[in-house]
């Protein structure tokens, strides 16, 4: 039986098309023109409505729907694709003299033919090619080795500056090439979140962008907030394209591509050198990384005359900026303690000018890094800025090392509370185990607890939390809910003004309002190591109550989707701590939410636990999981004796099938699942 045969879908399809068109327009204005035509809430409401319709009527969903921007599809293996047009690399140079030779050779080869150059920024990211047919994105491929790359189409669709449908006029068949970059603001936010979740931060934006494009879950790629900037356009029929590189990029801009606004047409070597000199200094003001300048002959019909070498075109060259590097004395090493107890060594340096800023500090990462660099007390360190804004230590200036200096001995005791540090086997970092008596850990947990994605208590900023801590009013997160008006009025410090009547009322109102925050965010707010925002949501929805979570074994915790053994052990240990149990009890009495607001239904799936694997015809993976939960079922991440069904799609992992068969867990198809709903 066709589940949708009884429904007149024409009005629904019309609404979906109108929603998609509206969302596409709003995305274009926001990402291309920096204009917000509606509030975030209005935009989210439009997107949710379209997502709901697509889940209810999956056969009407367009593969180019703007909902693809949020991901949800899973790619277990990245198919190798042969490039229609080889992705050649450019010849690189760090020498202005070689740029002069390139310019002189080009003029000689063109023998009096009039021409100009384009100069544009060389993005420090990942090169990809996008194929468009009839105005629609059909494929995205990484550069790979230049001849063969990986198909990353699902992840590319999540990048807002990659148009899924083109605007205006366009060739029927062409390829757009460009660079995927990780803007500094988004990169820093992601690293901050990773550190808050007890994970290692990414090394640099370029590597993080490359890794993001190879994530199997496109929803995770969407969270990275990558940016695509187009720099090249080509097609099987060059006659259909403008005859200048500058003209092609302008046309691409009208189609809806993000094209860098910094490209400039230059007539001679003097203008090229002026462009290079300007951006060698101004690059530090950009919101993303660049590592050089690309110079191309602007007139595309001349490219064939100039030809190619074995690896690169003769009509283009890349000038790469030298990494900014200076040597400066190491004055001392300080050790910072985070909310999880992780200790990070920081080099305090003699101030030095580097890449447009004065550098005074740089991270030394961990004890292994210090040992590998063989850093001695009193050394001069090489500090470098490459494609990143944050300076990093890249070596020791041995020419300036004094005889008799001793290697740095890593601190053995917490610099804040004096507790002996621990180093967990298999981890690079040292930790202070004095969780409840170490000042920066306490303040860090308090700041995390009241943060926007957790309990969202806006009136409690870092300065005010420190004020309450110093006054002896707040020592742990439960103390926040014991605050009384008469206790806080008049409190003041050198860093903040005193709390007056209205401020006190606002603070207490914000604390009261936080009691309505849902369980999944309360769980995230607790600050359990390795439990991020997504993990907290999945754990809360799986166990549904704090009592069920408290009673769960490590094995049962590991059954939760995307919760591995390490996280399961961390959660179990946190809840087993008597001090944490006492805090939980106080939070319960304060009225916080410890039951997930997941609709319990008497539908056909109530009481059943599903493991979902593979690719489905009518649902994305996330959509079918949501559908199971909406009908009363539960989702688990791995198969156990408590699993009711393995819902198997195409390309399901063979290991899951073997385990289901060995445990006698029924394996059902998407068709079987739809029949269950009837």
N, C-alpha and C positions, 0 to 999 in steps of 0.2 A: 504493500500500500504506500502511495506517495503521501508523505506527511503534510505536504503543502498544497495538494491538489484542490482542496476545498477553499483555499484562500485566494481572493482576487489580489494579485501582487502588483498590478500596474500602479496604483497610487503609492504603494510602499516603495517601489523602485524609483518613482519620480521623486519622492521625498529624499531617498538616499542619494540620488544624483544631485539634488539641490543642496543638500548638506555638504556633499563632497566638494562641490564647486565653491560654496561659501568658505569652507575651511581652507581650501587651496588658496583662495584669494587672501584670506587673513594671514596665512603662512607666508605668502609672497610679500605682502606689505611689511610684515614683521622682520623677516630675515633678509630681504633684499633692500628695503627702503627704510628700515629702522622705524617703522610706524606701527603703533598699537591702535587698531581701530575699535577694539572691544576690550573689556576687562578680561583678566585671566579666568574668572569664574564663568563669564559668558562663553569664552572659547571652550573651556572644559565641558560645559553643558552641551554644546554642539557636538563635540567629539564623542562624549558618552552616548548621546542619542544615536549617532551613527554606529557606534560599536554595538549598542544593544540591538539595533535592527539587523546588523550583519550576523550577530550570534543567533538571532531568531530566524533569520532567512539567509543562511549561508550561501545558498545557490544564487542569490542576487548580488553577493558581494563582488566588487571589482578588484582584480589583482593590483590595481593602481590606486586603491582607496587611500585617502590620507591617514586612515587608521594604521596603515603599514608603518607609519613613522614611529609608532610606539612599540613595534616589533611583536614578538610572541611566537614566531615560527622558529623551528629548530633545524639546524643543518648539521648532521652528524659527520659529514665528510665534504670537503670542498673539492668540487670537480675541477680537473685540470682542463683549461681551455687554450687552444692555439689562437694567438692574436691574428686577426685579419691583416693588420698592418703592424709589422714589428715595432715594439716600443724601444727605440734606440736610446742609448744614454748620450748625454752631451759631453763634449770635451771640457774638462775642468782645468782651471788655472788659478793660482794665487798671485799671479804676477801681472801688474799693469803693462809691463813690457810685452808680454805675450798677447794681451788684448790689443796693443798697438800693432803687433805683427799680424794678428787675425784681421784687423781692419785694413791694413796695407795690402795683405794678400787678397782679400775680397775685392778691393778696388782694382787690383791688377787683373784678376780673373774676369771681372765684368767689363774691363776694357772700355771705360767711358760711358757705359750704360747708366743713366740716372737711377738712383735708388736711395733709400733711407734705412735706418735701423729702428727696431723697437727695443727698449730697455724695460725689463719688468723684474719684480722681486722673485727670488728663487725660494720657494716655500721649503721649510724644514719639516717634511711630512712624508706621506706615502703616496706614490703615483698610482693612479688607477685609470682605466678606460671605460667609458660608458657608451653603449650602443643604443641608438634611438632609431625606431622604424615607425613611420607614420605619426611622429610626434609623441611616441610612448617609449619609456625606458624598458628595454627588453633584457639587458644584461650588463653586469658590472664585473670587471676582471682586474685583478692586481697585475702589476708589472711583471712579477716573477723574474724569469731570466731574460725577459725581453721578447722571447718567442712564445713562451707558454706561461700562463698565470692561473690563479685560482678564481673560480666563480664565487663572488661575494655578493651576489645580487640581493639576497634577503637582508643582509646587514646594510648595504648601500641605501636601501629604501628607507631606513630609519634616519638618515642624515637629512636634516631639513633643507639644506642648500643644494641638494640634488633633486632637480625637478622630475616628477614622475610623469607629468604631461607637459608638453611645451606650449608656449603662448605664441600668438601671432602667426607669422609665416616661418617655415622651416623646411629643410630638405627631407625627402622621404626616408633617406637612409644615410646616417653619418655617425661618426664617433666623436665624442667629447672627451678630452683628456685633461686631467688636472690632479691636484694634490689634496689629500685628506689630511687636515692638520687638527691638532688638539689645542684650542685657544687656552691661553694661560689661566684665565679665570676659572674655566670649567675643569682644567687639569688640577689646579690647586684645590678646588672644592672636592674633587674625587679623591685626591690624596688625603685631605683632611678627614673625609668620611672613612677611608680605609684605615687610617691610624686610630680613629675613634672606635672602629670595629676590631682593633687589635691585629690588623693585617699590615704587611710591609707596603710602604708607599711605592708608587711607580718611579722608575729612575729618571725618566725625562719624557716630555710630550711626544716626541717622535716615536719612541719605542711603544709608548702607551697607545698611540693611534694605530700602529701596526698590529698590536695584540688585540685591540678592540675589533678590528675588521675581521679577525679570525675567531671571534667568540661564536660558539655553537648556538647560543640562545640570542636571537635578534633583539629581544626585549632588553637584555643586558647591554647590548651595543647601543640601543637608543638612549640609555641613561648616561652614556659618556658625553653626549652633546658635542659630537665632532662637527667639523665644518669642511665642506668641499669648495675649493676655488678652482675654476676652470682656467686653463692657460693654452689650450690647443684645440683645433677643430679640423677634422679631415673626413673624407668620404670616398666611395668608389669612383665618383665622377667629380673631379676637382673643378670642372667647368661650371658646376652649379654653385660654387662657393665664391665669395668675394676674392679679388686678386691681391689683397693685402692681409697680412696677419692682423693688423690693427682693425681692419674692417670686419674680419671674421669674429673677433672677440666682441666688437660692438653689436654685431648681429646676434651673437650668443646671449649677450646681456638682454636684448629685447625678447629673446625666447624664454627667459626666466632663469638663466644661469647666474651665479654669483661670479663676477669677473673682477679681478683686483682693480681698484680705481687709480693705482699708482703707475700704471703703464705709461710710457712716454715715448714719443717718436723723436729720434735724434738724427741729426744730419751728418755729423762727423765725430772724430775721436775726441775732440774737446768736450762736446756735449755728453758723450758716453762717460768720460772720466768725471765730469761734474755730477752726473747721476749716481755713479758709484760712490763718489766721495760723500755726497749728501746722505745716502742710505747707510753708509758705514757707521755714521754717527746716529742717524734718526731711527735705525732699526730697533733700538731699545725702547722706543715709544709705542711700538706696534703691539696689538693685543695677541699676537701669535708669533711663532719663531720663523725667521728666515736665516739662510746661511750664505746668501750671495745674490748676484744679479745675473740674469740671463739676457744675452744680447742676440738678436735675430735679424737677419735681413728681412725687411718688412714686405717686399714685393714677392709674393709666393711663386709667380711664374719663373723667377730667377733661381729658385731652389734647385730645379733640375739641372740648370747650367752649372751650378756650383758643385752638385753631386754629393756623394757620401764617401766616408772612409769605411773600413771594415766594421767599425763600432758606432760611429757618430756622424751627423751631418756636417758638411763644411759651411753651411749657411747660418750656423748658430754656435755659440760658445757660452760657458758659464764661468763667471768670475766668482770665486768663493772667498768670503771674508776669512781672514785669519782669526782663529779663536783668540779672544781677548785673554791674555795671560800676563800676570805680574807675580813677582816674588815679594813677600812681605813677612816680617818676623811674627812668629807665634808667641804671643805674650803669656797666655795661660790657656788652660782647658777647664771649662765648666761643664757640669753634668746636670741635664734637665730631666725631671721626673714627670711623666705624663699620668693621666687619670688611671691607666691600667697598671701603673707601676713601672712601665718601660723606661729605662734610663738611656738618654741620648747624649753622647759627648759633643760639645761644641767648641770649636777653636775661636778664641778671642784674639784678634789680629791687630797689628798696628794699622790704623786706618789707611786705606789705599784707594785711589781712583781707578775704577774698572767699569768699562761699558756704560758710562753715563751716570754711575752712582758711586758713592763712597761705601766701600765694603769694610765692615768691622768684625763680622762673624761669619763662620761657615761650618756646616755640620761635618763631623768626623764619623758619622754613621754608627759604628759600633767597635768593639774591641778588636774584631778580626780586621777591620779596615785600618785601624791604627797600626796593628802588627804588620800587615801586608805592606803598608807605606813605609814602615820602619821609621816612624816619627820619633825624634829625640826632643828632649827638653831644650828650648832655646833655638830650635831649627827655624829656618826661613822656609815657608811653604809656597808652592806655586798655586795660585788661585786662577781659575779660568771661567770665562763665560763663553759658551758656544751658542747653541740654539736655544738656550734657556735663560730666563731672567735671573734665577737663583744661582749665585756663584757656588763653585764646588772646588774642593781641594783635589788636585790632580797629581801632586808629587811633592818631593822634597828637593830644595835647592842645595844639593850636596856641596857645591862650591863654597857655600857660606857656612857650612857646619863647622863648629869649633871643636878642637880635639878634646877628648875626655868627656863629652856629653853622654848622658844616659838615655836609653829608650824610655818612652812614656810608660809608666806602670798604671794600668787601668784601675780605677777606683774600686775598692772592695766593699765599701760601706755606702749606704744611701747618703747622698750629700745633704738631704733634708732632715732625716730622722735618725741617721746613724745605724740603721738596721743592716746586717750583712746581706749583700746582694746574692741573688740566685740566678743561675743560668740553666734554663730548661734544655734538656738534651734534644738536639736537632734544631735548635733555634740559635740565631746569632746574637740576640739582644740579652742584656742583663735586666733583671727585674727586682724591685723592692717588694718583699712579701708583706710589709707592714701596711696592709690595705686600709685599716681603719684608724691608723695613727700617724700617717704621713700626710703633711699639710697639702702639698700640690695634688696628691691623689684624691683627697677629700674634696678640695675645691673643684678639681676637674670633673669628678662625678656629679657634684652639685650643678655645675654649668651644663653638663650633658643632660642631666635630668630635666632642667627647666628649658632646654633649647626648643626651638620651633618645631622640629620633627618629633620631639618627645612630648613633654607635658605642656609646652608652649605657654610658660608663665613669663610674659613679656616684661613685667615690672622687676624681675630679678635678673639684672645684668651682673657681670663679673665684679664690679666695684661694690654693688649692694650685697652680693653674697659674701664677699670678703668682710664687709662691715658687720654683717650678722654673725659671721664666724668669729671675728675678733671679740664681739660682744658676748660670746658664749651661748648664743641663741640657737645656732644651727651647727651641728656636727655631722649629721647624716641626712639623707633625703627625707626621712620620716619627720624630722624636726620641723621641716617647713610647714607642716600641717598643724603644728602646735603653737604657731606664732599668734600672739595676742596684740591687739591694737595698742594697749598701754605700754607694751614692751618695746615697740619699734618707733613710736613717736619721739622725735628729738634725737635719734641716733645720728651721728655724724662722724666723719673722719677728715683727714687732711685732703683726701682725694675726692670726696663727695660732699655735697651739701646735706644738711640735716633733713630727716624725713619728717615732713609736716602732715597735718591732718588729711588733706586730700590725697597725698601720695600714699599714706598708710591705708586709706580706704581703697584706693585703686589696687594696691598690692594684695590686700586681703581678698578683694573681689576676684582678682586674677587667679589666686590660689584656689578659691572656691570653685571657679569655673573649670579649673583643670581636673576636678573630680569627675567630669563627664568625658574625659579623654578615653577612647576605647582601649580595651585590654591589650591589643597588639602594640599600641604605642606606649602603654605603661610598661610592658615587657621590654621594649626597646630602651625605654628611659632608665631601667634598672642598671644598664651599663655592663651587662655580662660580656665578658671577653668573647670575641668572634661572632657575637649575635648582632648583626646589623639590622637595618630597617626591614629589609625583605625577609631575612631569617626570622625575625620576631613575628612578623605577620603570619608566616607559614606555621610556626610553632603554635601560636595562639589559636589559629583556625583548626589545627590538627587536634589539640588537646581540649580546646574550648573553655576550660576552667583552670584556675590556678591549682586547685586540689588535684586534678588529674595530672597536671604537669609536675607537681611535687611528688606524686606517687610513681612517676615514670622512671624506668630503669634506663641505663645508658643505651642498651640495645633498642629499647622502645623509642628513645629520642632519636637514635640514628635512623629509624624508619621514616622520619619526617622527610618530605621531599627537600633535597638540596642541603640537608643537615648531615654532615659527615661525622666520623668518629671523634675528631678533635673537638668540634663544636659540642657534640653530645656530652663528652666528658666535662667540658668547661661548664655547661649548663647544670649538669648533675652535681658537680662540686660546689657551684655557687649556691644552689638551693639546699645542699646538705650542711652548710655553715650555720651554726646556731645563731650567730649575730645577724645573718641575713634573714633567717626565719623570724627573728624578733622584729626586724624592720618591716617585713611583709605583714606581720600581724598588726602592727601600728597603722600601716597604710590601709589595711582592710577596715579597721575601726574608723579611719578618717573618711572612708566612703569612696575610695578609688575603685575603678572598674576592674574586676578580676574574672569576668565571664565574657567570652567573645560573643559579639552580637551577630552570630551566624544563624540564619533562619532555620529552625528545626521544622521539618515538614513531615507529613505522613505519606510522602510520595513513594514511588516504587524503589528508590535507592536507599531509603533510610536503613541504617544498620549495616550497610555494606561498605567495605574499604577497597578502593581501586588503586592499582599502579598503572600509569599510562605510559606507553612507549611507542615510538614510531611517528609516522606522518599520516594525517587523515584527510579524507576527501572533502568533508563538509565543515570541518572545524580546524582552527589552529590548535596547537597543543594547549595553550593557555585557555582558549575558549572552551575546549571540551572539559578541562578540569573545572572551570567555573560552572559549566552546565551540570556536572556531577554534583557539585556542592549545592547548587540551587535546587536540586531534586533530593537533597537530604543525605547524599553520600559523602564519604571522606576520601582524601587523597593521601597516599603514602609514597615515599621516595624510593623504597626498595621492597622487594618481595620477602615475605615471611609467612609463617604458618597462620598469621592473623589476616592475611590478604584474602579478600573475597573473590576478586577477579583481576586478571591482567588484561587490560584493554589494549589490544595490539593493532597498530597501524602498519603501513608500508615501512620497510627498512627498520623494523624493530631489532633491537640488539639481540644477538643469539644467546648471550649469557643470561638475559632475563627469561627467555623462553626455556632454557635448560633448567633454570632454578624453579620456575613455575611448574614445570613438568615433574621435577623431582619431589616437590612438596604437594603435588596434587592440586595446585591452584588452577581453576578453570581459566582458559584463554578465550576471550571473546573478541569479535570484530566490531567495527563501527556499525555495521548493519545490525548485529546482535544488540548492541547498545541502544540503538534507536527503537528496536522492538521492545526492549525493557521499559522504555519510557511510555510506550503505549499501554 
